[in-house]
């Protein structure tokens, strides 16, 4: 027993010493930071404009010119699901997790830094002020709010951890903003350009791809029933909470998040569609044919730090009555 303990302690000491020589702290595999590292390893497409609306990467940047397309060609369901899971991971951050990220960021890779800075933004932004809007107010809201701020009040993310630590976020937010500001001049590329097919994609590709994936999930879960009802109910943003409840009742817990991601993938373009600005939206101009530098991402987060002045107060009562 003593021999085994000796070798275990020696191995642990070697690991710590090796990390120290590299100027790094050992990161436990189960830590929040490790989850971000794994996400960065897998992520090739990062639609930052879905999260932070203003800045150099914004699809509303007036310097961007058409042609613009209905869908982001490079975003398939798997890349969208990874993005959705990243947003959920950010909402799951505790104050301790944020402190771990602050400690880790000096030694992080460029892509990891980009994700960590975005976690800081999601952690600090007052998403709760972004109210659920009805269909009549939808286009007006889409002119000033990001995709994430429109989805948040519809309940598509589990924000129980965020709510638990609500009172502690304000204390650290100025510190996180100052860290983001340190990176605005960094020109290292966080997300290289992707090959993008230069033609208009069929407008229903996302929906058909998501529909087929949901059918495969239904088969795996052994549940019967019509799947198309979720696409029908999902269309109205004020009805999504009810649809989400039905999903949680129908599907096993381990695949519900995939079903939600499928529906979001099928609808993300239409959720941000503004008729009078038909060349604007998350499908426009900010595709991954252009590389994204760490400084651009930091600047996008900085310029989007303050919430829009319009918080849709006039539509709250009408929207909540429809839930």
HUZI-V926428 format. One record per pair of residues at least 24 apart in sequence whose ideal C-beta (glycine too) atoms are under 10 Angstrom apart, sorted by the first residue. I is the first residue (numbers start at 1). J is the second residue. Records with the same first field share a line. If there is no record, write none. Layout:
# HUZI-V926428
I->J ; J
This chain:
# HUZI-V926428
19->107
22->107
23->106 ; 107
24->104 ; 106 ; 107
25->100 ; 103 ; 104 ; 107
27->100 ; 103 ; 104 ; 107
28->100
31->96 ; 97 ; 100 ; 101 ; 104
32->89 ; 92 ; 93 ; 94 ; 96 ; 97 ; 98 ; 99 ; 100 ; 101 ; 104 ; 119
33->97 ; 100 ; 101 ; 103 ; 104 ; 105 ; 108 ; 112 ; 116
34->100 ; 104
35->85 ; 86 ; 89 ; 92 ; 97
36->86 ; 89 ; 90 ; 93 ; 97 ; 100 ; 101 ; 104 ; 108 ; 111 ; 112 ; 115 ; 116 ; 118 ; 119
37->104 ; 108 ; 109 ; 111 ; 112 ; 115 ; 116
39->82 ; 83 ; 85 ; 86 ; 89 ; 111 ; 112 ; 115
40->86 ; 108 ; 109 ; 110 ; 111 ; 112 ; 113 ; 114 ; 115 ; 116 ; 190
41->109 ; 111 ; 112
42->78 ; 79 ; 82 ; 85 ; 86
43->79 ; 82 ; 83 ; 85 ; 86 ; 111 ; 114 ; 115 ; 190 ; 191
44->74 ; 79 ; 82 ; 111 ; 191 ; 192 ; 194 ; 288
45->72 ; 74 ; 75 ; 76 ; 78 ; 79 ; 80 ; 82 ; 83 ; 191 ; 194 ; 287 ; 288 ; 292
46->75 ; 79 ; 82 ; 83 ; 86 ; 111 ; 114 ; 115 ; 118 ; 190 ; 191 ; 288 ; 292 ; 297
47->72 ; 74 ; 75 ; 79 ; 80 ; 83 ; 147 ; 191 ; 268 ; 282 ; 283 ; 286 ; 287 ; 288 ; 292
48->83 ; 114 ; 117 ; 118 ; 121 ; 146 ; 190 ; 191 ; 286 ; 292 ; 296 ; 297 ; 300 ; 301 ; 304
49->146 ; 147 ; 272 ; 281 ; 282 ; 284 ; 285 ; 286 ; 287 ; 292 ; 300 ; 304
50->75 ; 80 ; 83 ; 84 ; 87 ; 146 ; 147 ; 148 ; 149 ; 150 ; 151 ; 268 ; 271 ; 272 ; 282 ; 286
51->83 ; 86 ; 87 ; 90 ; 118 ; 121 ; 122 ; 125 ; 146 ; 147 ; 148 ; 149 ; 300 ; 301 ; 304
52->118 ; 121 ; 122 ; 125 ; 146 ; 148 ; 149 ; 297 ; 299 ; 300 ; 301 ; 302 ; 303 ; 304 ; 305
53->142 ; 143 ; 144 ; 145 ; 146 ; 147 ; 148 ; 149 ; 272 ; 282 ; 300 ; 303 ; 304 ; 307 ; 308
54->144 ; 146 ; 299 ; 300 ; 301 ; 302 ; 303 ; 304 ; 305 ; 306 ; 308
55->184 ; 296 ; 297 ; 298 ; 299 ; 300 ; 301 ; 302 ; 303 ; 304 ; 305
56->184 ; 286 ; 292 ; 293 ; 295 ; 296 ; 297 ; 298 ; 299 ; 300 ; 303
57->285 ; 286 ; 290 ; 292 ; 293 ; 296 ; 297 ; 299 ; 300 ; 301 ; 303 ; 304
58->146 ; 280 ; 285 ; 286 ; 300 ; 303 ; 304
59->146 ; 147 ; 272 ; 277 ; 279 ; 280 ; 281 ; 282 ; 283 ; 284 ; 285 ; 286 ; 287
60->143 ; 144 ; 274 ; 277 ; 280 ; 281 ; 284 ; 285 ; 286
61->280 ; 284 ; 285 ; 286 ; 300
63->285
64->279 ; 280 ; 284 ; 285 ; 286 ; 290
65->279 ; 285
66->278 ; 279 ; 280 ; 284 ; 285
67->198 ; 199 ; 200 ; 279 ; 284 ; 285
68->200 ; 278 ; 279 ; 280 ; 281 ; 283 ; 284 ; 285 ; 286 ; 287
69->196 ; 197 ; 198 ; 199 ; 200 ; 201 ; 203 ; 269 ; 279 ; 281 ; 283 ; 284 ; 285 ; 287
70->200 ; 201 ; 202 ; 203 ; 204 ; 205 ; 206 ; 269 ; 270 ; 273 ; 278 ; 281 ; 283 ; 284
71->200 ; 201 ; 202 ; 203 ; 204 ; 205 ; 206 ; 268 ; 269 ; 281 ; 282 ; 283 ; 287
72->194 ; 196 ; 201 ; 206 ; 268 ; 269 ; 281 ; 282 ; 283 ; 284 ; 286 ; 287 ; 288
73->194 ; 195 ; 196 ; 197 ; 198 ; 199 ; 200 ; 201 ; 205 ; 283 ; 287 ; 288 ; 289
74->193 ; 194 ; 195 ; 196 ; 197 ; 287 ; 288 ; 289
75->194 ; 206 ; 265 ; 268 ; 269 ; 282 ; 283 ; 287 ; 288
76->205 ; 206 ; 209 ; 265
77->206 ; 209 ; 210 ; 212 ; 213 ; 258 ; 261 ; 262 ; 265 ; 266
78->213 ; 261 ; 265
79->194 ; 265 ; 288
80->206 ; 209 ; 210 ; 261 ; 262 ; 264 ; 265 ; 266 ; 268
81->210 ; 213 ; 257 ; 258 ; 260 ; 261 ; 262 ; 264 ; 265
82->261
83->261 ; 264 ; 265 ; 268
84->151 ; 156 ; 157 ; 257 ; 258 ; 260 ; 261 ; 262 ; 264 ; 265 ; 268
85->257 ; 258 ; 261
86->115 ; 118 ; 119 ; 122
87->118 ; 119 ; 122 ; 147 ; 148 ; 151 ; 152 ; 156 ; 157 ; 264
88->122 ; 156 ; 157 ; 158 ; 159 ; 161 ; 257 ; 260 ; 261
89->115 ; 119 ; 122
90->115 ; 116 ; 118 ; 119 ; 120 ; 121 ; 122 ; 123 ; 125 ; 148 ; 157 ; 162
91->119 ; 122 ; 123 ; 127 ; 148 ; 152 ; 157 ; 158 ; 159 ; 160 ; 161 ; 162 ; 163
92->119 ; 123 ; 157 ; 158 ; 159 ; 160 ; 161 ; 162
93->119 ; 120 ; 122 ; 123 ; 161 ; 162 ; 165 ; 169
94->123 ; 161 ; 162 ; 164 ; 165 ; 168
95->123 ; 165 ; 168 ; 169 ; 171 ; 172
96->165
97->123 ; 161 ; 165
98->123 ; 124 ; 165 ; 168 ; 169 ; 172 ; 173 ; 175 ; 176
99->172 ; 175
101->176 ; 179
102->172 ; 175 ; 176 ; 179
105->179 ; 182 ; 183
109->188 ; 190
110->183 ; 186 ; 188 ; 189 ; 190 ; 191 ; 293 ; 294 ; 297
111->188 ; 189 ; 190 ; 191 ; 192 ; 292 ; 294 ; 297
112->190
113->179 ; 183 ; 186 ; 188 ; 190 ; 294 ; 297 ; 298
114->183 ; 186 ; 188 ; 189 ; 190 ; 191 ; 292 ; 293 ; 294 ; 296 ; 297 ; 298 ; 301
115->190 ; 297
116->176 ; 179 ; 180 ; 183
117->176 ; 179 ; 180 ; 182 ; 183 ; 190 ; 294 ; 297 ; 298 ; 300 ; 301 ; 302
118->180 ; 297 ; 298 ; 300 ; 301
119->176
120->172 ; 173 ; 175 ; 176 ; 177 ; 179 ; 180 ; 301
121->173 ; 176 ; 177 ; 180 ; 297 ; 298 ; 300 ; 301 ; 302 ; 304 ; 305
122->148 ; 152 ; 157 ; 162 ; 301
123->162 ; 165 ; 169 ; 172 ; 173 ; 176
124->169 ; 170 ; 172 ; 173 ; 174 ; 175 ; 176 ; 177 ; 180 ; 301 ; 305
125->149 ; 152 ; 169 ; 173 ; 301 ; 304 ; 305 ; 306 ; 307
126->169 ; 170 ; 173 ; 306 ; 307 ; 311
127->151 ; 152 ; 153 ; 157 ; 159 ; 162 ; 307
128->152 ; 153 ; 159 ; 162 ; 163 ; 166 ; 307
129->153 ; 307 ; 308 ; 311 ; 312 ; 313
130->307 ; 308 ; 310 ; 311 ; 312
131->310 ; 311 ; 312 ; 313 ; 314 ; 315 ; 316 ; 319 ; 320
132->237 ; 238 ; 240 ; 241 ; 312 ; 315 ; 316 ; 318 ; 319 ; 320 ; 322 ; 323
133->237 ; 238 ; 312 ; 314 ; 315 ; 316 ; 318 ; 319
134->236 ; 237 ; 238 ; 312 ; 315 ; 316 ; 318 ; 319 ; 320 ; 321 ; 322
135->235 ; 236 ; 237 ; 238 ; 319 ; 322
136->315 ; 318 ; 319
137->310 ; 312 ; 314 ; 315 ; 318 ; 319
138->236 ; 237 ; 238 ; 271 ; 272 ; 273 ; 274 ; 312 ; 315
139->272 ; 273 ; 274 ; 275 ; 276 ; 277
140->274 ; 310 ; 312 ; 315
141->237 ; 272 ; 274 ; 308 ; 310 ; 311 ; 312 ; 315
142->271 ; 272 ; 273 ; 274 ; 275 ; 277 ; 280 ; 281 ; 282
143->272 ; 274 ; 276 ; 277 ; 280 ; 308 ; 310
144->307 ; 308 ; 309 ; 310 ; 311 ; 312
145->272 ; 307 ; 308 ; 310 ; 311 ; 312
146->272 ; 282 ; 304 ; 308
147->264 ; 268 ; 269 ; 271 ; 272 ; 281 ; 282
149->304 ; 307 ; 308
150->237 ; 268 ; 271 ; 272
151->237 ; 240 ; 264 ; 267 ; 268 ; 271
153->237 ; 238 ; 240 ; 241 ; 312 ; 316 ; 319 ; 320 ; 323
154->234 ; 236 ; 237 ; 238 ; 239 ; 240 ; 241 ; 243 ; 244 ; 264 ; 271 ; 319 ; 323
155->240 ; 241 ; 242 ; 243 ; 244 ; 245 ; 260 ; 323
156->234 ; 237 ; 240 ; 241 ; 243 ; 244 ; 257 ; 260 ; 261 ; 263 ; 264
157->257 ; 260
158->256 ; 257 ; 260
173->305
176->301 ; 305
177->301 ; 302 ; 305
179->298
180->297 ; 298 ; 299 ; 300 ; 301 ; 302 ; 305
181->298 ; 299 ; 301 ; 302 ; 305
182->298
183->293 ; 294 ; 295 ; 296 ; 297 ; 298 ; 299 ; 301 ; 302
184->294 ; 295 ; 296 ; 297 ; 298 ; 299 ; 300 ; 301 ; 302 ; 303
185->293 ; 294 ; 295 ; 298 ; 299
186->293 ; 294 ; 295 ; 296 ; 297 ; 298 ; 299
187->293 ; 294 ; 295 ; 296
188->293 ; 294 ; 295
189->291 ; 292 ; 293 ; 294 ; 295 ; 296
190->291 ; 292 ; 293 ; 294 ; 295 ; 296 ; 297 ; 298
191->288 ; 290 ; 291 ; 292 ; 293 ; 294 ; 296 ; 297
192->288 ; 290 ; 291 ; 292
193->287 ; 288 ; 289 ; 290 ; 291 ; 292
194->287 ; 288 ; 289 ; 290 ; 291
195->288 ; 289
196->287 ; 288 ; 289 ; 290
197->289
198->289
201->269 ; 283
203->269 ; 270
204->266
205->266
206->262 ; 264 ; 265 ; 266 ; 267 ; 268 ; 269 ; 270 ; 283
207->231 ; 262 ; 263 ; 265 ; 266 ; 267 ; 269 ; 270
208->266
209->262 ; 265 ; 266
210->259 ; 261 ; 262 ; 263 ; 264 ; 265 ; 266 ; 267
211->262 ; 263 ; 266
212->262
213->258 ; 259 ; 261 ; 262 ; 265 ; 266
214->247 ; 251 ; 255 ; 258 ; 259 ; 261 ; 262 ; 263 ; 266
215->262
216->258 ; 262
217->251 ; 252 ; 255 ; 256 ; 258 ; 259 ; 262
218->250 ; 251 ; 255 ; 259
220->251 ; 252 ; 254 ; 255 ; 258
221->250 ; 251 ; 252 ; 254 ; 255 ; 256 ; 259
222->252
223->250 ; 251 ; 252 ; 255
224->250
225->250 ; 251
227->259 ; 262
230->259 ; 260 ; 262 ; 263 ; 266
231->262 ; 263 ; 266 ; 267
233->263
234->260 ; 262 ; 263 ; 264 ; 266 ; 267 ; 271
235->263 ; 266 ; 267 ; 270 ; 271
236->322
237->267 ; 271 ; 319 ; 322
238->315 ; 318 ; 319 ; 320 ; 321 ; 322 ; 323
239->322 ; 323
240->264 ; 267 ; 323
241->322 ; 323
242->322 ; 323
